[in-house]
Amino acid sequence: MCPIANPLLVVFSAREIPDFLDATAKLNISKLWIKNYTQFIAYPLARNEFLKEKYKAYTHFVILADDLIVTQQHLDILTEECDNYDVISGWCNLWLYGPYSKLSNLSYILPPDPPASGNTEDYNFIEIDTIEMLGRTLTNHQIEIAHQGTALTFIKRQVLEEIDLVTDLGCCPDAMLSHSLHKKGIKQYVDLRVRMLHLKDCAVPANNVGKLPPRIVYQPS
């Protein structure tokens, strides 16, 4: 394991998805819950909170959305690799069902700019079959990517200090992250061993923004 890495899992939680909550509760890692905020507030708020003096012991800001199922093994693999890359993530399915379920959340091209004006086809997401083939054939498990949909994304503290976490018209924080990194010349990578389940589906619960009080909750391991 990376000897100096001390990641903080930053959980963006605006919904109550039971499978996600059960899986996340099992993770042995300190967590910072950003609860019940709309995205355009949540992401800059989380960045600013992480950069406060009281969290200076944490070396990596780790993005976890509230519809991604993560295991301890996923965390452990990325923690072992995280000090070798400025930004490294796992990967997942784009949707649970329908035609987009055949796609991964990875792309070799940058998202539309601005992303809010684009559609799914504009991202040119790589098919899951292709990612699985790469995982079987490549000897190096980490690949450089232009865009990934923040599937357990580890960002070094010094990188976070250089960029902002923002949205475009209140959406697309993952696309905006890819653009911010590209503009700074910061490369991002994906570890092909870390495949997670994305619960993206029209049937997921409605979010609690405006219904429950917004909160920041620090939960040490």
Wavefront OBJ file of the C-alpha trace (Angstrom):
o trace
v 0.000 0.000 0.000
v 1.135 3.510 -0.771
v 3.080 4.465 2.415
v 2.005 8.097 2.610
v -1.518 7.990 1.201
v -4.260 8.970 3.613
v -7.385 9.432 1.471
v -10.640 11.006 2.627
v -13.790 9.627 1.017
v -16.014 12.573 0.092
v -19.564 11.277 -0.271
v -21.977 13.424 -2.278
v -25.284 12.242 -0.868
v -28.573 13.837 -1.871
v -30.572 10.604 -2.007
v -31.224 7.597 0.231
v -30.419 4.532 -1.889
v -30.373 1.504 0.461
v -27.832 -0.587 -1.497
v -25.465 2.361 -1.661
v -25.805 3.170 2.035
v -25.231 -0.471 3.015
v -22.121 -0.792 0.831
v -20.633 2.529 1.916
v -21.141 1.766 5.609
v -18.828 -1.244 5.220
v -15.901 0.780 3.868
v -12.978 1.176 6.252
v -12.021 4.754 5.447
v -12.683 8.194 6.887
v -15.646 9.871 5.223
v -16.826 13.410 4.650
v -20.538 13.411 3.868
v -21.885 16.311 1.793
v -25.584 15.764 2.375
v -28.641 17.283 0.722
v -26.903 20.023 -1.252
v -27.603 20.763 -4.894
v -24.590 19.968 -7.083
v -23.559 23.531 -7.887
v -23.175 24.149 -4.146
v -21.968 20.699 -3.099
v -18.810 20.448 -5.199
v -17.146 23.794 -4.433
v -18.286 23.445 -0.822
v -16.657 20.014 -0.510
v -13.421 21.264 -2.074
v -13.224 24.218 0.282
v -14.008 22.036 3.287
v -11.301 19.521 2.388
v -8.706 22.262 2.031
v -9.316 23.549 5.553
v -6.512 23.165 8.069
v -8.388 20.538 10.083
v -8.213 18.070 7.161
v -4.577 18.675 6.218
v -3.589 15.127 7.251
v -5.565 13.742 4.287
v -3.571 13.432 1.091
v -6.326 12.645 -1.410
v -9.848 13.921 -2.048
v -11.879 10.890 -3.169
v -15.153 11.522 -5.005
v -18.008 9.100 -4.358
v -21.454 9.744 -5.830
v -24.478 8.344 -4.026
v -25.362 5.764 -6.690
v -22.040 3.912 -7.009
v -21.426 0.599 -5.241
v -17.865 0.400 -3.919
v -16.162 -2.439 -2.057
v -13.150 -2.395 0.221
v -11.134 -4.126 -2.490
v -11.867 -1.278 -4.912
v -10.660 1.230 -2.341
v -7.565 -0.778 -1.483
v -6.443 -1.118 -5.111
v -6.740 2.598 -5.796
v -5.100 3.480 -2.481
v -2.126 1.330 -3.481
v -1.808 3.213 -6.782
v -2.933 6.720 -5.886
v 0.442 8.246 -5.118
v 1.686 7.331 -8.605
v -0.908 9.480 -10.374
v -2.287 12.985 -9.948
v -5.794 11.666 -10.596
v -6.861 8.020 -10.734
v -10.272 6.382 -10.735
v -12.088 3.129 -11.272
v -14.785 2.648 -13.889
v -18.401 1.532 -14.172
v -21.421 1.059 -16.402
v -23.080 4.230 -17.656
v -26.666 3.064 -17.029
v -28.225 -0.052 -15.488
v -30.678 -0.726 -18.302
v -31.327 0.206 -21.907
v -28.908 0.950 -24.757
v -26.575 3.010 -22.573
v -26.037 0.034 -20.254
v -23.557 -1.319 -22.840
v -21.377 1.739 -22.369
v -18.728 2.469 -19.775
v -18.256 5.873 -18.176
v -14.919 6.317 -19.971
v -14.011 8.311 -23.051
v -10.824 9.066 -24.955
v -12.189 12.491 -25.877
v -13.141 15.487 -23.772
v -16.825 16.134 -23.038
v -18.778 18.804 -24.900
v -17.847 22.334 -23.907
v -20.014 23.550 -22.313
v -21.231 20.087 -21.238
v -24.792 21.096 -20.348
v -25.477 21.716 -24.038
v -24.345 18.238 -25.072
v -25.951 14.804 -25.088
v -24.755 11.306 -24.253
v -23.660 10.544 -27.819
v -21.338 13.562 -27.803
v -19.169 11.916 -25.142
v -18.268 8.927 -27.323
v -18.225 6.622 -24.298
v -16.249 3.400 -24.743
v -18.236 0.162 -24.782
v -17.914 -2.112 -21.767
v -16.828 -5.016 -23.993
v -13.852 -2.958 -25.150
v -12.828 -2.056 -21.594
v -13.104 -5.699 -20.547
v -10.907 -6.714 -23.491
v -8.296 -4.125 -22.530
v -8.338 -5.440 -18.971
v -7.613 -8.949 -20.220
v -4.866 -8.024 -22.682
v -2.924 -5.100 -21.231
v -0.096 -5.835 -18.824
v -0.404 -2.358 -17.313
v -3.737 -2.037 -15.504
v -3.765 1.773 -15.612
v -4.730 3.641 -18.778
v -4.779 7.348 -19.541
v -8.234 8.701 -20.304
v -9.597 12.109 -21.315
v -12.838 11.757 -19.379
v -14.340 9.465 -16.769
v -17.541 9.930 -14.826
v -15.886 10.291 -11.391
v -16.094 6.627 -10.426
v -14.248 6.687 -7.087
v -11.859 9.407 -8.224
v -8.690 9.981 -6.163
v -7.361 13.547 -6.530
v -4.092 14.557 -4.900
v -4.350 17.463 -2.481
v -1.919 19.598 -4.477
v -3.968 19.018 -7.630
v -7.177 20.047 -5.886
v -5.451 23.232 -4.808
v -4.877 24.066 -8.490
v -8.392 23.474 -9.808
v -11.955 24.340 -8.922
v -14.795 21.853 -8.630
v -17.694 23.444 -10.451
v -20.794 22.613 -12.473
v -22.231 23.880 -15.742
v -25.722 25.262 -15.176
v -25.920 23.082 -12.064
v -24.957 19.806 -13.737
v -22.040 17.861 -15.174
v -19.429 18.195 -12.389
v -17.563 15.205 -13.842
v -17.324 16.815 -17.279
v -16.206 20.095 -15.762
v -13.508 18.243 -13.814
v -12.168 16.710 -17.023
v -12.023 20.133 -18.666
v -10.345 21.704 -15.630
v -7.665 19.011 -15.539
v -7.060 19.273 -19.278
v -6.623 23.041 -19.117
v -3.982 22.585 -16.406
v -2.219 19.815 -18.327
v -3.024 17.302 -15.582
v -3.554 13.757 -16.818
v -6.084 11.372 -15.357
v -5.953 7.603 -15.307
v -8.275 4.674 -14.729
v -7.361 1.356 -13.128
v -9.073 -1.325 -15.202
v -9.187 -3.724 -12.239
v -11.588 -1.451 -10.377
v -14.973 -2.056 -11.975
v -17.936 -0.876 -9.950
v -21.717 -0.973 -10.270
v -23.453 2.291 -11.158
v -27.079 2.312 -10.024
v -28.106 4.900 -12.602
v -31.755 4.239 -13.315
v -34.916 6.270 -13.655
v -36.303 4.401 -10.622
v -33.782 5.702 -8.067
v -35.291 7.782 -5.253
v -35.822 11.490 -5.700
v -33.187 13.646 -4.060
v -33.635 15.333 -0.707
v -32.450 18.791 -1.743
v -34.877 21.298 -0.255
v -36.622 18.565 1.721
v -34.017 17.787 4.364
v -31.498 20.195 5.929
v -28.117 20.322 4.164
v -25.279 19.037 6.321
v -21.565 18.335 6.290
v -20.758 15.288 8.394
v -17.195 14.155 9.131
v -16.967 10.467 10.001
v -13.460 9.316 10.957
v -12.595 5.674 10.399
l 1 2 3 4 5 6 7 8 9 10 11 12 13 14 15 16 17 18 19 20 21 22 23 24 25 26 27 28 29 30 31 32 33 34 35 36 37 38 39 40 41 42 43 44 45 46 47 48 49 50 51 52 53 54 55 56 57 58 59 60 61 62 63 64 65 66 67 68 69 70 71 72 73 74 75 76 77 78 79 80 81 82 83 84 85 86 87 88 89 90 91 92 93 94 95 96 97 98 99 100 101 102 103 104 105 106 107 108 109 110 111 112 113 114 115 116 117 118 119 120 121 122 123 124 125 126 127 128 129 130 131 132 133 134 135 136 137 138 139 140 141 142 143 144 145 146 147 148 149 150 151 152 153 154 155 156 157 158 159 160 161 162 163 164 165 166 167 168 169 170 171 172 173 174 175 176 177 178 179 180 181 182 183 184 185 186 187 188 189 190 191 192 193 194 195 196 197 198 199 200 201 202 203 204 205 206 207 208 209 210 211 212 213 214 215 216 217 218 219 220 221
